[in-house]
Amino acid sequence: MKNDGVLHKQLIFKLICIFTLLLTILSFTFICYQLELKLTLDDLNSYSNIGNVIYIPKLIASSGFAILAFYALWFRINQTSIQIKIQEEQIEELKRHKKSDQIIDEMNKISDRILEFSHKIEKPTDSMIKKIMTNSAIGFGVNKCRYENNHSAKITEIEFSNGRKKNIEWTGGTIQNLNAFLTMTKKENPKLSYVELYRNYDESYKSNHHTISSQLKMLIVVAIDLIEIDSAHSSYIRNVLSLHFNVALILEKVGLMEPHYISFVHTLQSLERPKKSININFKKIYLREMKDDGLINFEVSVDDLELKFIEGFHDCEIKVHEKTYHRLNGEYKDVTEQSE
């Protein structure tokens, strides 16, 4: 569209040039024909009044050249402005593409880390092993058994009092084992919530869950940044988030993923190249939480908050005036003195 506009202006410029030139030639030819002028050196003295005769044609030609000169100047200035604007837009587009590429690279790295931790092979928890031992012992008609973990072979060896043996292979990853634990214990204790059941999960395994949760939240935040910069990447975002959606749901059950993060994932996965901002505002969410917890007064607005998302243990660092807080799973800790 912009190139068509420039071509139209160039065509007008050429037409004015041709028209002015033809007007001058025709006017001069007409005068010569009407007065039967002969442009020779011997006859120049007989044309003393020629200035009066060609006054009007000369005025027309002069006006045409003046208009042509003015239009040429305007056209040059206008064309230069358009070129500058196009160059600025191209620079902005390059910056946007560069920023998008950086974010995509970061998303790929975060996604790989989540997959690595989620599928990391773990030995079953002691409670799971004991549950399997109890069920197997009843089936074998014995009431005593012992087990030993073979880390090199990645199996748990169970030996029963009657001499029979059974091996449990470590085939489950971190999240798979957690899900199996929740499914098993929920059947045994249907009245307890998943958060309550998770409290009985072996503490040594929970650090991986916190790491995965932190990485997932970071992935969602980065995905929001990408969609705000360039909505053309909505398909890529859907594909990446779909790899980890079930993991996010499991972590939400045990309280390691707040509901609004799951809501963000639903929003991001439902996008089809949005024309406008998706308007996900973390500041509003955290401001409401902090007001509900009584950490700040109701006069504080979103403009008073400064957010810095942290890749690691904390969700983010929040600065409100002179105070600094670390937020983790909806809980806030005042770290003002540590930050100074």
Order of alpha helices (4+ residues) and beta strands (2+ residues): alpha-alpha-alpha-alpha-beta-beta-beta-alpha-alpha-alpha-alpha-alpha-alpha-alpha-beta-beta-beta-beta-alpha
